[in-house]
Amino acid sequence: MIDNPSAFLRRTFDAAVASAEPGAAVLRHLPEKPRGRCVIIGAGKASASMAAALDAAWPDVELSGVVVTSYGHAVPAGRMEIIEASHPVPDAMSEEAGRRILAAVEGLGPDDLVVALISGGGSALMVAPSGGMSLADKQAVNKALLNCGAAIGEMNAVRKHLSSIKGGRLAAAARPARVVSLVISDVPGDDPATIASGPTVGDASTLADVREIVARYAIELPAAARAVLDAGEETPKPGDIEADLTIVAAPSMALAAAAEVARAAGVTPLILGDALEGEAREMGKVMAGIARSVRLTGHPAKAPVLLLSGGETTVTIGNGQAGRGGRNSEFLLGLAVALGGMEGVYALACDSDGIDGSEDAAGAVITPDTLVRAREKGLDARAFLSGHDSYSFFEALGDLVKTGPTLTNVNDIRAILVV
């Protein structure tokens, strides 16, 4: 029996996040120490924590480096310089970080080692616009990609072809040094070419793919960005880059940790997948159907069931005025509306980095009385959903989950408890 379903769901989320603690993940996969120089570079919300662990583990190695992370995610990292920059839209510090990181890998030899610490968020945090593109052009592209409804892999294909550092170009710049990448995955399927737009691995996407994505989503590109695509310069391909890469933490590991918490509490966990994608509100409908089926048709030994899933949904804004919220709170609001107050179903959905979209909450929780409590406060759940204002809805109910920056990122964690 679960006495406090909301607290139980929070424990499962906390366990998922703890399983992806960056320092411990890096220490499990340290490469062989180099004969020559050692340069540490990194980009992502977990990169500073990863760098701090590596610095402490190698006191006898002469090393230096530059790492960029999101504002509020910096920690002291010994001999490495930590830069903070903006996410999800890059700022001047993102461009400065890109320039400094490229400079750090210049002039290295075959006995030198570059350790690349890569995690989610790196695409925006480390930028080096191609050709005649300005930072403003890069920002316009990022905003258009975030609002068009494209999947993360599609967005990153565009980013890579408009960058001088993404899509394997960072690894190419470090030649002939050995490049070892330690990566925390935040993308469906753990594709290293997609995580932070794959700066150290070859890129299988092509200019033709990018032009098709831009056309399909009717993305308005700045003139300088169109000129880069028209110039026809391809990214380094998988056969062009020798990738020594290890995924040190991933969504599948986080969901497994959450499942262990469930088992210890006498709850049957069902992991539905760690790479689920789609429109957030529509995913809410789908998950409501699964929860309803479990509730109405029974489940093993009539024990409570925890439906676990990960991945990255999308929120398509369209031309209307959007309120506040991220994909997790929008998923939950869609789930709540679809469940219609069904008894025995509770849910949590949070981004493992502690930031749902650009808000100060990781996500939220729903309970069987969510809609009843909303009506008592004069809140129309469907109207908030239509206005992409899920943050305001859950804030009014006191049901936001606020963790602050967790300093890691293994994508979204969704947990639905059926009792």
Solvent accessible surface area in square Angstrom, and as a share of the most:
residue,aa,sasa,rsa
1,M,201,0.90
2,I,17,0.09
3,D,134,0.69
4,N,85,0.44
5,P,22,0.14
6,S,37,0.24
7,A,39,0.30
8,F,1,0.00
9,L,1,0.00
10,R,83,0.30
11,R,122,0.45
12,T,1,0.00
13,F,1,0.00
14,D,65,0.34
15,A,25,0.20
16,A,0,0.00
17,V,21,0.12
18,A,69,0.54
19,S,38,0.24
20,A,2,0.02
21,E,80,0.36
22,P,4,0.03
23,G,9,0.09
24,A,44,0.34
25,A,0,0.00
26,V,0,0.00
27,L,88,0.44
28,R,140,0.51
29,H,69,0.31
30,L,60,0.30
31,P,20,0.12
32,E,137,0.61
33,K,91,0.38
34,P,30,0.19
35,R,207,0.76
36,G,33,0.32
37,R,125,0.46
38,C,2,0.01
39,V,10,0.06
40,I,0,0.00
41,I,1,0.01
42,G,2,0.02
43,A,0,0.00
44,G,0,0.00
45,K,9,0.04
46,A,0,0.00
47,S,0,0.00
48,A,0,0.00
49,S,14,0.09
50,M,0,0.00
51,A,0,0.00
52,A,28,0.22
53,A,15,0.12
54,L,0,0.00
55,D,21,0.11
56,A,78,0.60
57,A,35,0.27
58,W,6,0.02
59,P,102,0.64
60,D,105,0.55
61,V,17,0.10
62,E,153,0.69
63,L,13,0.06
64,S,60,0.39
65,G,10,0.10
66,V,13,0.08
67,V,0,0.00
68,V,0,0.00
69,T,0,0.00
70,S,11,0.07
71,Y,111,0.42
72,G,53,0.51
73,H,5,0.02
74,A,44,0.34
75,V,39,0.22
76,P,128,0.80
77,A,5,0.04
78,G,64,0.61
79,R,98,0.36
80,M,11,0.05
81,E,68,0.31
82,I,42,0.21
83,I,9,0.05
84,E,58,0.26
85,A,0,0.00
86,S,26,0.17
87,H,64,0.29
88,P,32,0.20
89,V,32,0.19
90,P,1,0.01
91,D,33,0.17
92,A,66,0.51
93,M,78,0.35
94,S,0,0.00
95,E,63,0.28
96,E,51,0.23
97,A,0,0.00
98,G,0,0.00
99,R,136,0.49
100,R,74,0.27
101,I,0,0.00
102,L,38,0.19
103,A,50,0.39
104,A,29,0.22
105,V,1,0.00
106,E,120,0.54
107,G,72,0.70
108,L,12,0.06
109,G,19,0.19
110,P,103,0.65
111,D,72,0.37
112,D,11,0.05
113,L,3,0.02
114,V,0,0.00
115,V,0,0.00
116,A,0,0.00
117,L,0,0.00
118,I,4,0.02
119,S,0,0.00
120,G,0,0.00
121,G,11,0.10
122,G,0,0.00
123,S,10,0.06
124,A,2,0.02
125,L,0,0.00
126,M,1,0.01
127,V,1,0.01
128,A,13,0.10
129,P,23,0.14
130,S,14,0.09
131,G,74,0.71
132,G,71,0.68
133,M,13,0.06
134,S,52,0.33
135,L,31,0.16
136,A,67,0.52
137,D,27,0.14
138,K,2,0.01
139,Q,48,0.21
140,A,43,0.34
141,V,2,0.01
142,N,2,0.01
143,K,110,0.47
144,A,27,0.21
145,L,1,0.00
146,L,60,0.30
147,N,76,0.39
148,C,25,0.15
149,G,19,0.18
150,A,2,0.01
151,A,32,0.25
152,I,28,0.14
153,G,36,0.34
154,E,35,0.16
155,M,13,0.06
156,N,3,0.01
157,A,7,0.05
158,V,0,0.00
159,R,13,0.05
160,K,11,0.05
161,H,3,0.01
162,L,0,0.00
163,S,0,0.00
164,S,47,0.30
165,I,0,0.00
166,K,0,0.00
167,G,0,0.00
168,G,0,0.00
169,R,34,0.12
170,L,2,0.01
171,A,7,0.06
172,A,31,0.24
173,A,45,0.35
174,A,1,0.01
175,R,131,0.48
176,P,82,0.52
177,A,10,0.08
178,R,108,0.39
179,V,19,0.11
180,V,6,0.04
181,S,3,0.02
182,L,2,0.01
183,V,3,0.01
184,I,0,0.00
185,S,0,0.00
186,D,17,0.09
187,V,3,0.02
188,P,20,0.13
189,G,57,0.55
190,D,35,0.18
191,D,65,0.34
192,P,45,0.28
193,A,18,0.14
194,T,16,0.09
195,I,1,0.01
196,A,5,0.04
197,S,0,0.00
198,G,2,0.02
199,P,2,0.01
200,T,7,0.04
201,V,11,0.06
202,G,8,0.08
203,D,2,0.01
204,A,77,0.60
205,S,21,0.14
206,T,47,0.28
207,L,11,0.06
208,A,68,0.53
209,D,62,0.32
210,V,0,0.00
211,R,107,0.39
212,E,84,0.38
213,I,10,0.05
214,V,25,0.14
215,A,78,0.60
216,R,125,0.46
217,Y,56,0.21
218,A,80,0.62
219,I,13,0.06
220,E,143,0.64
221,L,13,0.07
222,P,27,0.17
223,A,69,0.53
224,A,28,0.21
225,A,0,0.00
226,R,120,0.44
227,A,58,0.45
228,V,21,0.12
229,L,10,0.05
230,D,109,0.57
231,A,83,0.64
232,G,37,0.36
233,E,123,0.55
234,E,68,0.30
235,T,4,0.03
236,P,25,0.15
237,K,51,0.21
238,P,77,0.49
239,G,81,0.78
240,D,78,0.41
241,I,14,0.07
242,E,166,0.75
243,A,57,0.44
244,D,58,0.30
245,L,45,0.22
246,T,46,0.27
247,I,43,0.22
248,V,1,0.01
249,A,0,0.00
250,A,3,0.02
251,P,1,0.01
252,S,52,0.34
253,M,85,0.38
254,A,0,0.00
255,L,0,0.00
256,A,49,0.38
257,A,24,0.19
258,A,0,0.00
259,A,1,0.01
260,E,102,0.46
261,V,37,0.21
262,A,0,0.00
263,R,131,0.48
264,A,95,0.74
265,A,36,0.28
266,G,52,0.50
267,V,3,0.02
268,T,40,0.23
269,P,21,0.13
270,L,73,0.36
271,I,84,0.42
272,L,64,0.32
273,G,21,0.20
274,D,34,0.17
275,A,38,0.30
276,L,47,0.23
277,E,84,0.38
278,G,32,0.31
279,E,46,0.21
280,A,0,0.00
281,R,50,0.18
282,E,79,0.35
283,M,18,0.08
284,G,0,0.00
285,K,114,0.48
286,V,88,0.50
287,M,4,0.02
288,A,0,0.00
289,G,36,0.34
290,I,60,0.30
291,A,0,0.00
292,R,79,0.29
293,S,57,0.37
294,V,21,0.12
295,R,87,0.32
296,L,123,0.61
297,T,109,0.63
298,G,23,0.22
299,H,34,0.15
300,P,85,0.53
301,A,102,0.79
302,K,154,0.65
303,A,26,0.20
304,P,25,0.16
305,V,0,0.00
306,L,0,0.00
307,L,3,0.01
308,L,0,0.00
309,S,2,0.02
310,G,0,0.00
311,G,0,0.00
312,E,21,0.10
313,T,4,0.02
314,T,25,0.15
315,V,28,0.16
316,T,54,0.31
317,I,44,0.22
318,G,51,0.49
319,N,164,0.84
320,G,53,0.51
321,Q,172,0.76
322,A,34,0.26
323,G,37,0.36
324,R,108,0.40
325,G,32,0.31
326,G,7,0.07
327,R,50,0.18
328,N,2,0.01
329,S,2,0.01
330,E,4,0.02
331,F,2,0.01
332,L,0,0.00
333,L,0,0.00
334,G,3,0.03
335,L,0,0.00
336,A,5,0.04
337,V,20,0.11
338,A,34,0.26
339,L,15,0.07
340,G,54,0.52
341,G,29,0.28
342,M,35,0.16
343,E,115,0.52
344,G,7,0.07
345,V,1,0.01
346,Y,42,0.16
347,A,0,0.00
348,L,1,0.00
349,A,0,0.00
350,C,0,0.00
351,D,7,0.04
352,S,0,0.00
353,D,1,0.01
354,G,0,0.00
355,I,37,0.19
356,D,3,0.02
357,G,32,0.31
358,S,86,0.56
359,E,24,0.11
360,D,75,0.39
361,A,2,0.01
362,A,0,0.00
363,G,1,0.01
364,A,0,0.00
365,V,18,0.10
366,I,3,0.02
367,T,27,0.16
368,P,19,0.12
369,D,62,0.32
370,T,2,0.01
371,L,23,0.11
372,V,67,0.38
373,R,61,0.22
374,A,1,0.01
375,R,156,0.57
376,E,135,0.61
377,K,121,0.51
378,G,68,0.66
379,L,27,0.14
380,D,84,0.43
381,A,12,0.09
382,R,161,0.59
383,A,57,0.44
384,F,42,0.18
385,L,20,0.10
386,S,80,0.51
387,G,25,0.24
388,H,25,0.11
389,D,31,0.16
390,S,1,0.01
391,Y,7,0.03
392,S,31,0.20
393,F,0,0.00
394,F,0,0.00
395,E,86,0.39
396,A,47,0.36
397,L,17,0.08
398,G,65,0.62
399,D,19,0.10
400,L,31,0.15
401,V,10,0.06
402,K,105,0.44
403,T,46,0.27
404,G,28,0.27
405,P,57,0.36
406,T,34,0.20
407,L,46,0.23
408,T,1,0.01
409,N,9,0.05
410,V,0,0.00
411,N,1,0.01
412,D,1,0.00
413,I,1,0.00
414,R,3,0.01
415,A,0,0.00
416,I,2,0.01
417,L,0,0.00
418,V,0,0.00
419,V,55,0.32
